[in-house]
Each structure stands twice: as C-alpha cells, then as structure tokens.
Amino acid sequence: MSALDGTVRRAVVRISAPGGGYDRTGVRFWGSGFFIAPGWVLTCAHVVGNGGGDVLGGATAIDVTDAWDRTTEGRVALAVPFPDDPDVPPRPWGLPDLALVEVADADDAECLWLSDRSAIVPAPVSLHGWSEETGELALRFGLGTASGGDGRDGAAMLLRGEIPVAGCSGGPVVDTGRGAVIGVGKGRGRDTAGLAVPITALRRIANERSGRDRLHSVIRAHDRHHLRRYRTVGTGGSWTGLQQALRPAPADGFTPVLRTHLFARLAELTPPATPGEVMLLVEAAKRRVIQDPYQPGVEHDPRTWREGVGLLYDLRDGGDRTGRAKDGGPDRDLELEAVLLYAARVAAAVSRLGRAGDTAPLRELSTWLAGQAEPLPDVIREDIHRILHGGADDPAGPREPAPPGAVELRKPERRDVEPGAPGAAEARARADVIVEIDQCLYGDRYPWRVKLLLEDGVVTPLRADEVGVPRALLKETLREPVAEALLQGDVGEYLAAVHVMLPRELFDEPLDAWQLAPPGACREHLPAEAQAGIDPHTMPLGQRRVVVVRDRRRRDRPATPEWRRRWRGTDRGPLTAVPLRREAPAKGHDGPGRESGHQAYGRLSEAADTAVPVYCGEVAAGAGATAMDAALAAGHAVVIWRRCATGHADCAEFHRQVSRLVDEAKTAEGLHRLIRSLRIRCADPADSDPEALWARSIALLFDSPLHPPLPDTPLYAPGARPDGMP
C-alpha cells in the first residue's frame, strides 16, 4: 500500500446508528465517510438517510468511528437532495446524494485534499471504505479508473476495475495521479461498473444561501488545515508533500507548495457570490497570458476562488504538458503566470467590496503575490502590481516595514490593496442569457435551449431539450436552467439580461413575470417575520433585470439590409413612435377598419429608421400578428406592445404614453431602465401606481442582428423549412 493510500485510510470513518460505533458486528453499521476539514465529514445522503427524519434534520446524533476505533458524536448539517418524506427514504437516492456531518471533538482528524479541478475525469483512482462484505467489518481498498460524469450535467461518475462493495458508499474516490479526492462512492451500477458522485457536485449545495455559507466555511477550514499541516510537518507527512512527489518533472512553476499557500490565503477572503464572478476573472487571466481571444468551449460553475485556479491548470494549448511555452517561444510558465494574475484580480475584486474583515487578508495576499511574482517576466509582474495598487495615490510610494526580527531576502509589498475603479472587464456582467424556443416539431412540444451570450458575441450552450415540452410546461421546465445560467452571467452589481428567442405564436408569453423560485423559497431558514417583504431572488424577472423578446424565425438566415439599417437607427436615435396597426390609436385593438398586412408593410417600410412600432394589444394571433409580421419583414428591430388585450379600453392613452416613453429613452438602449421601472410601479395588484397602470403587461421586442452574429449560410435538410418559410 502506498503512502497516499495509507494517508487516505486514516481519514476514512464508518458511520453507524446511535450507539453502534463500538459494535464490530456491523448490525448498526450504515456506511462510510471521510474527513474533509477538522470537524467535518463528507458522506452520501443515503447513508445517513437510514436514520430517518430525525437524523437527516440533525435532531438525533449518529456515531462516527475513525481508523483507530475512536467513536464520537456527529450530526447531519446538510443533505442534498432532502427527501420529500425523510422517514421514508427514496430508493435509489437522487443525485447529488451528498451529506455533511459535523463531528464533535475532531480537531486533530486527518483530512483529505479535495480536488479544485472542474475537469476531473478520466483518472486512475483508488476506492476506500468500510465493509463487512467478507464477514468482518473492516476497511477495504481497491484500484480502478474513473470516467463519465464530471458533475456539469448532474451525471454520476463511472468506476471501472475494483468496484465499491456494500458499506463503501460515502467513502472517498482518490485520483492517484494527482493526489486529490475527486468523488464520493455511491454504489454499484450496471454490469461491472461502480458509481460515484463527482466532488464537483458539492457546488449544488451552494444553490441556496444557507448551503453556500456552509460550503464556504467548510472549504475555508479545509484550506486552513492543509497549510497548517504543511507548516507543522513539512512535505514528509502532508498532502502537499504527497502531491509534490506525484508531480512530474520539472518540479518548479505552480507547485503544490505554492497552491497550499495560495488556497489558504484565498480562503480568508469574502467568497464569490456567483460562478460568473469567478469565470470573469479566469477568462481575463487566460486572455492575458495566451494573447488571443479566449473561447471557453465548456462552461463550468465554480463556487469558490480556489476552483478558479483549477481552471487555469490546462493552459496546454499554448505550451507543453508542464504549462511552459512550446519550443521556439520564450521560457515562460504560462500556468504560474495565469494563476498569479488571477489571484491579483481576485484581490482587486474583493477589495472593491470595501469590507473591513478583508483588509488584513488582502494585505497578506498582496505581500505573498509580490514575492511570488519576482521571477516572472517584467510585463506580467507589472500587470500584477497595477491590478493590486493601480488606484493608490502613489503606487510606487513607501511600503510598510518588515516586522521586527524578520529577515527579508526581497522586499515584499506590505501595503493595502488599492485597485482603483474597475476596468471595462470588471464593470459589466460576464454574459447575458439566451433562451431559445423553437417552433413545434413534435406535435405540441417546443424544443428549447439555454445559452450564455459572452463578450464579442461568443455563444456557449448550457442546457437543451431537442424534443421539447408542451407550452404549459415551458415556465416550470426552464426555471432551473435559466436560474443556473443567470448565476454564470451575474457579476456583483451587474446583472445578466435575458434574451428570449421565440416563435411568433409565443410572443405574448408573460416572460417578464416568470419567477425562478416561489415567494419565500429562499427564506425558509429565516423567522416568519423576516420572510415577508420584497426578495430580489424570487421577484419576477422583469422587475429586476432586462427581459426582452427576440424573433426566432429570422435568426435562421443572414440579416436583411432593412433589419441592419433599422437597428443602427434605433441604436443611434432619437426614437419616435409609430402605430403598429394604423387604426389602433383611434379605434382600439379590436376596432373596425383593420389595415391589411400588405398595407401595414408598405407604411412601416416608409417609417423612419428610428421609428418604434407601438401597439396596445396582443401580437401572437389575429390582426396584431399580421401587423407584427409586417413590421419584422420591414426590418424593425424594436417594437413595444401590450401582451394582454383584455380588460382595458385605453388604446389611445397607451399609444400616447409610449410615445412619451420613447422620446425620453432617446435610444433603444435607453428603453430598458424605463420599462423595468414601469413593471415595478404596476406590480402590486392591490396598490399599483395609478400613473403606470397603462403599462401593465408591457412587452419589448429588442432584436439586434449583430449580437450574437447571425449565420452567413444557413443549412437545411431537404424539404420544407421547420418554421414554414420558403
């Protein structure tokens, strides 16, 4: 057995019913787990689910027994997913099937190193856990290969080789090539495969505020522990030393020692609120190092600063497998450069929050970064200095002296992080969200896709269902994918917009009124009085962020000259209003004398490029749909209408008010703030602003032909186009 496997065994525990810790017969034995931080054991939810609701809820303690047969009390702090009826556990337990157990008097426990990588498979692995498969309750060990799911799509990881046996559920799956836990054993799969939960599935815990706080506190304890352990015993008895021994030559660059130091420092900072905050800084570091536009390819959802570092290990396209530049280029360690640039950007982002508790950790991180940046090329070292101190009155001014008795081999910058105002890279959302819904292809089912619209028009797919769902299920089906995408796009105070590309019969769907969680869903852990009031996480989408309709049909072909010209006109302004249906302002949306489609097309084609068609009724069917088709054929990119045609007789007022609205907005971009304000003002059914009632159910078509870019040459299978166009 290797030193790695021996170290793992010391961290694996058996989990038993209350009073069963000292019972070696296995009668009350439930499964395995392992320490990931002092006082914290990770296991499978189905293991502790054997105890029913009282155990899952933390009311009843369980027995946790370590490798030395010492039994202590543990309580479940978190289990995901939590079953509908905890006293009747589901079989099988759904993914991610993870539980955190808080263990008393375990400050000296051996703790395993959790992988910070997002791409964790394929990998050679060792499996560990307690089992009575051979008749005796004892630790078991096996070797295999992990492949398959890596947590991005919620799939389990497949294990080949020596697969888990009964009782090993909840034990660690260790990458023996890198020396890190990449999964939690779940059980047997089909045939000769075992199943494990990818360690990246821990991110699912962070989908709610209470879980996010818990995850960050555990990861902070994990990273503190490993730095303390390294400082105490060095490389001889620490995970840092084990990883150093596994590292291929050359052994310089971003070493396990540097990683241990950096992660402990990052753990002291205020954690990121969304994955988008991490990804924005990762992408900026990669672009700077590889000197080319960065195409992410696959989306990840890191929830901690350390996971951002894990996304920088694979800068191999511009270098060899060590991360160095290929032959013929300068002798540069791209990985180390990117990691230190990223860490500096993290420090700058946290500094801008202005929280007093971050001042000392930021100063410590800044000092450490200055020392590690000394060997780097001048241009990278200067970049790091500018990121950290570019906002100081005198960036090259005097530094804080070294502590008494300290010996300085170089002069680290002991000073506060003062990054200055955020640059263009930081002062924006990372991405907008595209929701694409196709025309029905299979009976009444609408295929859908959720994507990210990144800078420079790059589109990254996230989730999709090409078979689709009925119209009545679209809202419920899209709730979780859209919520996940928004977390990828939001950065601090900058919120992602939602662009919904629809077939025209769905233009009147109340998209801006969709809620990603029911009221109170994010406040269950709060007292009843604290659950009342306005919650930004559960309010309708259109009251918090930009929500616009876009036309799915015309995105299948290159943009027409009219569409491009009119988009430039509305982008430039000043805007003017023109009726979508000529007779509507005077006669109402259901009045006589309806304009034909060709008449509407001719009139709207003659309208100025800055004109915005306006209509007081629905546009998904009837005369409104005819007029909308005409407006889109004439190239109009911005249209305002009211998606509910019943319950009002104020068409004249609606047209008059929208005319004032576009005058005030001046440009297409200026409409967003004004329309969002109107939605908020008429949101309360009991006490809406009477001055804004005309804007109830207001909708906006905001359809750029430039962003994202349209296809140059569409491809279609033989036969009719799916949208019915010739």
PyMOL commands that set and color helices and strands:
alter all, ss='L'
color gray80, all
select helices_A, chain A and resi 3-9+45-56+199-207+209-236+239-246+256-267+275-290+305-310+334-351+356-372+378-389+455-457+471-489+504-506+511-513+528-531+541-544+553-556+561-572+584-587+597-606+622-633+651-665+671-681+690-695
alter helices_A, ss='H'
color red, helices_A
select strands_A, chain A and resi 12-16+29-37+40-43+62-65+71-80+98-103+123-131+138-148+157-161+172-175+180-188+194-198+432-437+445-453+459-470+498-502+547-551+576-579+611-615+638-642+698-702
alter strands_A, ss='S'
color yellow, strands_A
deselect
rebuild
show_as cartoon
